[in-house]
Amino acid sequence: MLLFGSAFAQTPFRDTAGLTKNGIEWCEENYQLYKIMGKDFFEHHKHSIESRLCGNLYNDDLWAYSEHDRYQKLIEQSRMYYNLEIQESVEESKEGIVDTNPVNVKEIPQEIEQQKKEQQQKELNESNIESKSEEVIIESPQIEEVNSEGGGCLIATATYGTELAPQVQLLREIRDNQLMNTHSGASFMAGFNQFYYSFSPIVADMERENPVFKEAVKIGITPLLSSLVILSHAESESEVLGYGIDVILMNVGMYFVAPALLFYGFQKRKDQI
């Protein structure tokens, strides 16, 4: 498991017990990349303990949980997986085994079941203490269906702080409702994803580390997001294709032609002076 040494040190994404809220957000931002890369995802992140904890959470039923206490529950679940990772690391070190993959939860159902029971008992005890009535009502968490196409934009999620932000939801809705429902849109997304996910994780990491860069990205992508609203009105193959071309031309104008004209005008005025 390669957990010794730096694995016990605290980071912005992890404390000595499991993932922090920042760590859970990092998992959310990398979920789409994980679905594309599979096991190569862990190699991509140098087999960090954070990436393995995310991998365990991705395959946990709790990942689909969407209530207001989602982060807290995922943090607590990550602590369970962190303990399992440590235990497996100790056992492997005794046997001289080097395994860089996350804990295989299917191989240790008894340990997981026991820790889940302990966690449930802990939550029940806390509810009994806080409750002023004699009866404690425990509501079952509502699980929302996870879209088969995965999460939202890594850069937009890092920019706006959560995949539940309206801007990220807009991107997801356009992808799922317009682009993925047409042949031309699906073909575009297939090529775009290969290009986009080659650099977006790096940009998202830079945004988390540098607030100034994050604000600069927010300013930079705002015109793009505004122009994409046009695509939300597309209802057919021809409309997706037509509106898509319009959006591309519009963004070429905003991000390339307009700055070039401004620069040309500035240089011309400078020469006249």
VEXDREN-2710 file (C-alpha; in Angstrom, 1 decimal):
% VEXDREN-2710
k/r/px/py/pz
1/MET/0.0/0.0/0.0
2/LEU/3.0/2.3/0.3
3/LEU/1.3/4.2/3.2
4/PHE/4.2/4.7/5.5
5/GLY/5.9/8.1/6.0
6/SER/3.9/10.8/4.4
7/ALA/0.7/8.9/4.7
8/PHE/0.5/9.8/8.4
9/ALA/1.1/13.5/7.8
10/GLN/-1.8/15.9/7.5
11/THR/-2.5/17.6/4.1
12/PRO/-5.2/20.1/2.9
13/PHE/-7.2/17.0/1.7
14/ARG/-6.6/14.6/4.6
15/ASP/-6.0/14.6/8.3
16/THR/-4.6/11.8/10.4
17/ALA/-8.0/10.0/10.4
18/GLY/-9.3/10.3/6.9
19/LEU/-10.4/12.8/4.2
20/THR/-11.3/16.4/5.0
21/LYS/-14.1/18.4/3.3
22/ASN/-11.5/19.6/0.8
23/GLY/-10.6/16.0/0.2
24/ILE/-14.2/15.0/-0.6
25/GLU/-14.4/17.9/-3.0
26/TRP/-11.2/16.8/-4.6
27/CYS/-12.8/13.3/-5.0
28/GLU/-15.9/14.9/-6.7
29/GLU/-13.7/16.9/-9.1
30/ASN/-11.8/13.7/-10.1
31/TYR/-14.7/11.4/-10.4
32/GLN/-15.2/11.8/-14.1
33/LEU/-11.4/11.2/-14.6
34/TYR/-11.6/8.0/-12.5
35/LYS/-14.5/6.7/-14.7
36/ILE/-12.4/7.3/-17.8
37/MET/-9.0/6.1/-16.6
38/GLY/-10.1/3.2/-14.3
39/LYS/-7.1/1.8/-12.4
40/ASP/-4.8/4.1/-14.3
41/PHE/-6.3/6.9/-12.2
42/PHE/-4.2/5.8/-9.2
43/GLU/-1.0/5.7/-11.3
44/HIS/-1.9/9.2/-12.5
45/HIS/-2.0/10.4/-8.9
46/LYS/1.2/8.5/-8.0
47/HIS/-0.9/6.0/-5.9
48/SER/-1.5/8.7/-3.2
49/ILE/-3.6/7.7/-0.2
50/GLU/-6.0/10.4/-1.2
51/SER/-6.7/8.9/-4.6
52/ARG/-7.1/5.4/-3.0
53/LEU/-9.6/6.8/-0.5
54/CYS/-11.5/8.4/-3.3
55/GLY/-11.5/5.1/-5.2
56/ASN/-13.0/3.3/-2.2
57/LEU/-15.7/6.0/-1.9
58/TYR/-16.5/5.9/-5.6
59/ASN/-17.4/2.2/-5.2
60/ASP/-19.4/2.8/-2.0
61/ASP/-23.2/3.1/-2.1
62/LEU/-22.8/6.2/0.0
63/TRP/-21.3/8.1/-2.9
64/ALA/-24.8/8.6/-4.4
65/TYR/-26.1/10.1/-1.1
66/SER/-27.3/13.6/-1.8
67/GLU/-28.6/15.0/1.5
68/HIS/-27.3/18.1/3.3
69/ASP/-24.9/16.0/5.5
70/ARG/-23.3/14.3/2.5
71/TYR/-19.9/15.7/3.2
72/GLN/-19.9/14.7/6.8
73/LYS/-21.0/11.1/6.0
74/LEU/-18.4/10.7/3.3
75/ILE/-15.7/12.0/5.7
76/GLU/-16.7/9.5/8.3
77/GLN/-16.8/6.7/5.6
78/SER/-13.3/7.7/4.5
79/ARG/-12.0/7.2/8.0
80/MET/-13.2/3.6/7.9
81/TYR/-11.4/3.1/4.6
82/TYR/-8.3/4.8/5.9
83/ASN/-8.1/2.4/8.8
84/LEU/-8.6/-0.5/6.4
85/GLU/-5.8/0.9/4.2
86/ILE/-3.5/1.1/7.2
87/GLN/-4.3/-2.4/8.3
88/GLU/-3.7/-3.9/4.9
89/SER/-0.5/-1.9/4.6
90/VAL/0.8/-3.4/7.9
91/GLU/-0.1/-6.9/6.8
92/GLU/1.5/-6.5/3.4
93/SER/4.7/-5.1/4.8
94/LYS/5.1/-8.2/7.0
95/GLU/4.8/-10.4/3.9
96/GLY/7.0/-8.2/1.8
97/ILE/4.1/-7.3/-0.6
98/VAL/3.9/-4.0/-2.4
99/ASP/0.3/-3.3/-3.6
100/THR/-0.5/0.1/-4.9
101/ASN/-4.2/-0.5/-5.4
102/PRO/-6.9/0.6/-3.0
103/VAL/-8.3/-1.8/-0.5
104/ASN/-10.4/-4.5/-2.2
105/VAL/-13.6/-4.2/-0.2
106/LYS/-14.9/-7.5/-1.5
107/GLU/-12.0/-9.3/0.2
108/ILE/-12.8/-8.0/3.7
109/PRO/-16.6/-7.9/4.1
110/GLN/-16.5/-8.8/7.8
111/GLU/-14.2/-5.9/8.7
112/ILE/-16.3/-3.5/6.7
113/GLU/-19.6/-4.8/8.1
114/GLN/-18.3/-4.6/11.6
115/GLN/-17.1/-1.0/11.2
116/LYS/-20.4/0.0/9.5
117/LYS/-22.3/-1.5/12.5
118/GLU/-20.1/0.5/14.9
119/GLN/-20.7/3.7/12.9
120/GLN/-24.4/3.1/12.8
121/GLN/-24.5/2.5/16.6
122/LYS/-22.5/5.7/17.1
123/GLU/-24.9/7.7/15.1
124/LEU/-27.9/6.1/16.9
125/ASN/-26.3/7.0/20.3
126/GLU/-25.7/10.6/19.2
127/SER/-29.4/10.8/18.0
128/ASN/-30.6/9.5/21.4
129/ILE/-28.6/12.1/23.2
130/GLU/-29.7/15.0/21.1
131/SER/-33.3/14.0/20.9
132/LYS/-35.7/15.5/23.4
133/SER/-38.4/13.0/22.8
134/GLU/-38.6/9.4/23.8
135/GLU/-38.9/8.1/20.3
136/VAL/-36.1/8.6/17.8
137/ILE/-37.1/8.7/14.2
138/ILE/-34.4/7.6/11.8
139/GLU/-35.1/8.5/8.2
140/SER/-33.6/6.5/5.4
141/PRO/-31.2/8.5/3.2
142/GLN/-32.6/9.4/-0.1
143/ILE/-30.4/8.1/-2.9
144/GLU/-30.5/9.8/-6.2
145/GLU/-29.7/8.0/-9.4
146/VAL/-26.2/8.7/-10.7
147/ASN/-26.1/9.7/-14.3
148/SER/-24.3/7.1/-16.3
149/GLU/-22.2/9.8/-18.0
150/GLY/-20.6/10.9/-14.8
151/GLY/-20.0/14.2/-13.0
152/GLY/-19.5/17.7/-14.2
153/CYS/-16.7/19.8/-15.4
154/LEU/-13.5/19.6/-13.3
155/ILE/-12.5/23.2/-14.0
156/ALA/-15.9/24.6/-13.4
157/THR/-16.4/22.5/-10.2
158/ALA/-13.0/23.8/-8.9
159/THR/-13.9/27.3/-9.9
160/TYR/-17.3/27.5/-8.3
161/GLY/-16.5/25.2/-5.3
162/THR/-19.0/22.4/-5.8
163/GLU/-20.5/20.3/-8.5
164/LEU/-23.9/21.5/-7.3
165/ALA/-23.2/25.1/-8.4
166/PRO/-25.7/26.4/-11.0
167/GLN/-22.9/26.9/-13.6
168/VAL/-21.8/23.2/-13.2
169/GLN/-25.4/22.0/-13.4
170/LEU/-25.9/24.0/-16.6
171/LEU/-22.9/22.3/-18.2
172/ARG/-24.2/18.8/-17.1
173/GLU/-27.7/19.5/-18.4
174/ILE/-26.5/20.7/-21.8
175/ARG/-24.2/17.6/-22.1
176/ASP/-26.9/15.1/-21.0
177/ASN/-30.0/16.7/-22.5
178/GLN/-28.7/18.1/-25.8
179/LEU/-25.3/16.8/-26.8
180/MET/-25.5/13.2/-25.7
181/ASN/-28.9/12.8/-27.2
182/THR/-27.7/13.5/-30.8
183/HIS/-25.1/11.7/-33.0
184/SER/-23.1/14.9/-33.7
185/GLY/-23.2/15.9/-30.1
186/ALA/-22.0/12.5/-28.8
187/SER/-19.3/12.4/-31.4
188/PHE/-18.1/15.9/-30.4
189/MET/-18.1/14.9/-26.7
190/ALA/-16.1/11.8/-27.4
191/GLY/-13.3/13.8/-28.9
192/PHE/-13.6/16.7/-26.6
193/ASN/-13.3/14.5/-23.4
194/GLN/-10.0/13.1/-24.6
195/PHE/-8.6/16.6/-25.1
196/TYR/-10.2/18.2/-22.0
197/TYR/-9.2/15.6/-19.4
198/SER/-5.6/15.7/-20.6
199/PHE/-5.2/19.1/-18.8
200/SER/-8.3/19.8/-16.7
201/PRO/-7.1/17.9/-13.6
202/ILE/-3.9/20.1/-13.6
203/VAL/-5.9/23.3/-13.9
204/ALA/-8.3/22.2/-11.2
205/ASP/-5.4/21.5/-8.8
206/MET/-3.9/24.9/-9.5
207/GLU/-7.2/26.6/-8.7
208/ARG/-7.4/24.8/-5.4
209/GLU/-3.8/25.9/-4.5
210/ASN/-4.0/29.5/-5.8
211/PRO/-7.2/31.6/-5.1
212/VAL/-6.0/34.4/-7.4
213/PHE/-5.7/31.9/-10.3
214/LYS/-9.1/30.6/-9.4
215/GLU/-10.7/34.0/-9.7
216/ALA/-8.9/34.6/-13.0
217/VAL/-10.3/31.3/-14.4
218/LYS/-13.8/32.3/-13.2
219/ILE/-13.5/35.6/-15.1
220/GLY/-12.2/33.8/-18.1
221/ILE/-14.9/31.2/-18.4
222/THR/-17.9/33.4/-17.6
223/PRO/-18.3/34.5/-21.3
224/LEU/-18.0/30.9/-22.4
225/LEU/-20.7/29.7/-19.9
226/SER/-23.0/32.6/-21.0
227/SER/-22.7/31.6/-24.7
228/LEU/-23.4/27.9/-23.9
229/VAL/-26.9/28.8/-22.8
230/ILE/-27.8/29.0/-26.5
231/LEU/-27.3/25.2/-26.7
232/SER/-30.0/24.6/-24.0
233/HIS/-32.6/25.5/-26.6
234/ALA/-31.5/22.9/-29.1
235/GLU/-34.0/20.1/-29.5
236/SER/-32.9/18.3/-32.7
237/GLU/-29.8/17.0/-34.5
238/SER/-29.8/20.0/-36.9
239/GLU/-30.3/22.5/-34.1
240/VAL/-27.5/21.0/-32.0
241/LEU/-25.2/21.2/-35.0
242/GLY/-26.3/24.7/-35.9
243/TYR/-26.2/26.2/-32.4
244/GLY/-23.0/24.4/-31.8
245/ILE/-21.3/26.1/-34.7
246/ASP/-22.7/29.4/-33.6
247/VAL/-21.3/28.9/-30.1
248/ILE/-17.9/28.0/-31.5
249/LEU/-17.8/31.1/-33.7
250/MET/-19.0/33.3/-30.9
251/ASN/-16.3/32.1/-28.6
252/VAL/-13.6/32.4/-31.3
253/GLY/-14.7/36.0/-31.7
254/MET/-14.7/36.7/-28.0
255/TYR/-11.5/35.0/-27.0
256/PHE/-9.4/35.5/-30.2
257/VAL/-10.7/38.0/-32.7
258/ALA/-11.8/40.7/-30.3
259/PRO/-8.4/40.7/-28.4
260/ALA/-6.5/40.7/-31.7
261/LEU/-8.5/43.7/-32.9
262/LEU/-7.9/45.6/-29.7
263/PHE/-4.2/44.8/-29.8
264/TYR/-4.1/45.9/-33.4
265/GLY/-5.9/49.1/-32.7
266/PHE/-3.6/49.8/-29.7
267/GLN/-0.5/49.2/-31.8
268/LYS/-1.8/51.4/-34.6
269/ARG/-2.5/54.3/-32.2
270/LYS/0.9/53.8/-30.6
271/ASP/2.6/54.1/-34.0
272/GLN/0.7/57.3/-34.8
273/ILE/1.9/58.9/-31.6
END
